[in-house]
């Protein structure tokens, strides 16, 4: 954390009850009292949500007590000679590393539809609340795999200087590639921890990483003779991907903050079979960064452990929320399919109002998908796993 020196022309951040941190410039200092002037960037209003109708006045002067700050110091901004904010993809590279500087760095990248940033080995994902198609294109998948796996370049200093290098483009694909690389070249199990508050995007993050790891082998032509995954490999990849609709149907629900919130914890294990002569002994193969020394591997299966399911949601949920998605999916299903599960669903109990535990929850389901669409995805996934017909009620 950087401190505020005594000279009176420093760009700093000061605390604010409404906006948490706001940029300011030091005018003078006397003991533990500092006079500052609020200096907002030209695009501050464009990049900042108006909170409760409270607006900031550019040029407003305030008296600040250093006793209200850690170590009696004001956090410094990262700006150039003109006072323009300096933004970095990896916040370790910020000259002044403090809470306010990190938040402003993330805010600027988020505004520019760049949801991923890095702090060393930690990737920070800011939920953009929209699907950014270009980030997950086939070109991007190949770019990260090629840069980090098949034709990796270990010259980090030059990588930093190139704005188009993988170093300057933090991404979930980067995290997945590095885990895959550790699995194959170091022959060690890898763990990815995804954490965050409700609505942060954990569920989508896990889905993106899982799908990429399951299909990462397709980003190189060094597969089978046809340049594609084997039929068996394709089937396993498909099955792993189809677990998501099932888990979301029986374990996710709409909350006030999240339309598709996971109401349980999940430990996911992807299982790979590594069959390569280099792993028979020695580590010479791992010292090189060529495709030929990447061990041959196949995704052979997966394992899921679930825990801490919010069982109370079955019988009670707050206003504006819903119970588990599967109930609403079932009620929106075609009559014939409902009848196969329980005959009474066709004539007597035809809507959520027919069930005490579902009454008063007429709110939309997962964003972008209606319940009938989700029902089709769920049943298709269940059919893939052999669950259909009488097995629905077993």
N, C-alpha and C positions, 0 to 999 in steps of 0.2 A: 504494500500500500504506500502510495506516494504522499508526501506532506506538502503543505502550502508554505513556501518560504515567505519572508517578511516583505519582499518587494511588492509594490502595489499594482502590478499589471499581469496578474495570473488568471488564467481561465480555470474556474473551479465548478464544482457542483454543490448546491445547497439543498437541504431537506425542505420538503413542502408537504403539507397535510393532504393536499389533493392529488398532486402528481408525483409524490415520493421524492423525486430528484429533479431539479431544474438547473440549467446552465446559468452561470453568473460570472462576473469579473470583479476581482478584488480592487477596491478603491483605496482603502487605508486599513491599518491595523493598529490597535492600541491595547496591549495586554491580551486578554482573552476575548476582546470584542473586535469584530471585523465588519467594516462597511463594504457592501457589495452592490453591484448593479446587475439586474437581470438582463442577460443578453441572449435572446432567442435566435436560433438560426432562421434564415429566410423561409425555410420550408417547415418550420416547427408546427404551424397550424395544420398544414397538409398531412404531416406525419403523426400528429397527436390527436387522440380522441378527446373531445370536449367532455370533461367529467362533471356531471351534475350542473352543467351550465356555467361552471367556473372558468373564466378565461384569465390568462396571464397578460400583464401589461409589460411590453418590452421597454426596458430602460428604468423600470421601477427600482428604487433603492431600498435596501433592507439592512438592518443591523443584525448580525449573527453572533451568537455566543459559541466559542469553540468548545465550551464545556459540554455541549450537546453532541459532540462528534468523537468518534474513536480516536484515542491518542491526542485529543485536542487539535486535530488537524482537518482541514478541508480537503476532500478528494479532488485531485486534478483531472482536468479533461485531457483528451488526446486530440489536439488540434494542430493545424499547420500554422504558418506565419500569418495567414489571413483569418485565422480563427475558424477555419472549416474543419469539421469533424473528420478524423482519420479512422477509417473502418478496416478491420482485419478479419480474414476468415478464421484464423486461429488466434484467440484472444491472449494466448501466451506471448504473442508478438506485440501486444500493446505496451507502449512505454510506461504508461501509468495504469496499473492494474488494480482496480477497486470495484466495489459493488456498482456504483453509479456508472462507471465507464463501461462495465460489462453489459449492463442493461441498455445503455444507449447504443452500444455496438449491435446488440441483438435487435433492438428496435429498428435501426436503420436497415439492417439486412432483411428483416421481416417485411418492412414496408416495400422493399424492392423484390418481394416474392422469392427471397432466398431463405428458406426455413431452416437450413442446416448451418451450424457453426461448430467450431471445435475449441476445446480447452485441453491442449495436450492430447492425451489418448481418449478423452471423453468427448462424445458428440452430443451437441445440444440441438434438439428439434423443437422449433416453435410452430405450433399448429397453425397452418395458414387458413383453416376452415374453408378450403376449396381444393379441388384436385388439380394439381399442376402437372398436366400430362407430359410436358417436355422433360420433366425431371426423371421420368421412369420409362423413357423411350428405349427401344432396342439399341439405338446408337449409344445411349448413356450406359446401358448394361455392359456393352462391349468395351466402352472407353475405360471404365474402372477395372474390369477384369484384365484387360490388356496392359494397363498401366501398372497394376499391382501384382499381377500373377504371371501372365504369359510372357510379357516383355518388360518386366519391372526395371526401373532406373533408380539406383540407390543414391544418386547425386542430389541430396536434399537441398544444398545451397542453391544450385541452379534451378531446382524445382520451384523454390520460393520466388525466384525472380520472374518466372514465366506465369503470367496471369491465367493462362489456359491449362496449366498443369494440374494434375490430380491433387497436389498439395493445397492449391488455392480453391478447391471445390469440395469442401466437406460434404459427405453424403452417407446415407445408410448403406449404399452399395460399397463404399469404402470400408466401413466397419465389417460388413459381411466378407469382403475379399480378404481383409487382414486376418479374420478368424479362420477362413478357409486355408489361407497360406500357412498359418500356425499349425493347423490340423495336419496338413500334408507334409510340410517340410520339417517340422519339429516333432511330428508324430505324437502330439499331445492333444488331449481333449481341450476344447475351447468353450468358454461361457460368455454369453452376452446378457447383461442385466439391463432391462428396460423399466424405468421408474418415472413417476410423475403424478401430478394430482389428477382428479377426475376431469376428463375433457382435454387432457394434454395431447392425446393422440397415441397412447400406448398400444391399443388394439390394432390400429392401422399400421403402426411401426413394426410390430411383430409379424403381421401378415406380409408386409413388403420384404422384410429380411428373410422370412421363411421361404417365400416364393423365389427370391433371388438365389439363396443357397441351394434350393432344390433344383434350380435350372442353370446354375452357374457354369456347368460343364458345357452347355450348348453355346457358350460365348467363344469357344475355340473350335477349330476344324479338326483338331486331333482327337476325334472320337472313334467311331467305327468307320468302316469303309465308305459308308454313304454320307459321312460328315454329320451324323445326327445321333441322338441318343438311341439306345437299343429299345425295342418294343417293350421289354420288361421294365427298363428304366423309365420310359415314358409313363407306364402305368403306375409305378410307385410315386413318381412326381405328381401325377394327377390325384392320387389318393391322399397324399400329404396335403395338397392344396385344398381338397374337399373337406378336410376336417374343420376348417374355419366356419362354414355355414352351420354345422351341427353344434359346435361350441357356442356360437353366438345365439342360436335359437333357444337353447336350454340354459344358457348362463348369462345372457345379456338382457338389459332392460333399459327403457328410457328413464332418465333422471332429469332433474331441473337443469343440470349443466351439460348433459350429454345424451344424445338421442340413442346411442348404442353402447351403453356403459357396461363393461365386464363386471359382474357382481361376484367374482370369484378370482382366486389366484391360480396361475397355471405355470407349470414347469414343462417346457417343451424340449424334447431331445431328438435331434436329427441324427440318424445312424448311417455312417458311411463305411463302405468296405474299401480298404486300400490294398490293391494288389499290384505291387511294383517291385521289380528286382532290387532297386536301390535301397529299399527298406530291409533287405535281407542282411545288411551289415554296412557299417561305415556311414559317413555323412557327406561324402564328396558331392553327391547329387544335389544336396541342399545349398551348396556354396555357389552354385550357378543360378542365373536368372533366365534361363531359356526354357521354352515350352517343353522341350524334350526331357527335361529333368523334373518336370512336375509329375508326381506319381499318378498312375491311373487310378481313378476312384469312381465308385458308383454309390448313389443314394440307395440304401437297401431297406429303409423303413424309418419309423418314428415312434416315439413313446411320449405320452402325455400324462402328467400327474396334476390333478386339480385339488384345490383345498379352499377352505373358508367360504363356501357358497353362502350367500345371503338368503338363508331359508325363510326368514321372516317376511321377505318380499312376496312370497306365495300368498300369504293371507292379509298383507297390509302394505300399502304404499302411499306416499304423500300425494297431495293434490298436484296435478300437472305431470305426474309420473305414471309409469305403467308397471305391471307385473312382467314376468318373463315373456320374451318375444314369441315363443312357441304357441302360447295360448291365443294370441291375436292372429298369428299365421293360420292356425287351425280353424278359427272362426271365419276366416276369409276364404278358406279353401272351397272348391266346388262341392256341391251337395253330395255327389256320388262318393267322393273321397272321404268326406266327413262320415257318411253312412258306414263306410268300411271300418272306421275306427269305433264308432258308437252310433247305433241306429237313431238314438234320440236326438242327435245333433242335426238330423235332417228336418225334423218336424217340430219338436218341442223347444229345444234349446238352440236357437239360431243366431244369437248375437251375444256380445259381451254383457249386455244388460241382463241376460238370462242367468248369469252367474254372480253370486254375491261378491266373490273376491275380485271380480273384474269390473264391477259397476263403477261408474264415475271416472273411467279412465279413457274417455274418448279423445285421445290425443294421437298425433301422428307417430309413426314408428321410425325406424332408422332413416336418416336423411338420404334422399336419392332413391330409396326403394320403398314400394308399398308392401303391405303384408302379404298379398297374394304372390308377388314376385319372390319375396323371401321364402314363402312356403314352397314354391317350386324348387328353389335352390336347396332348401333343407331336405326335401324328399328325394331329390336327385342324388344328393350326397349319401343319404341313408341307403338308397337302393344300391349304390356303389359298394357299400360295406355289407350288403346282403340283408339289410333290415327292410322288409316290406311285407305286405299282406298281413297274415296273422301275427307276425313278429312285432307289429306296432303295439299290440295290446298284451303281449307276453310280459 
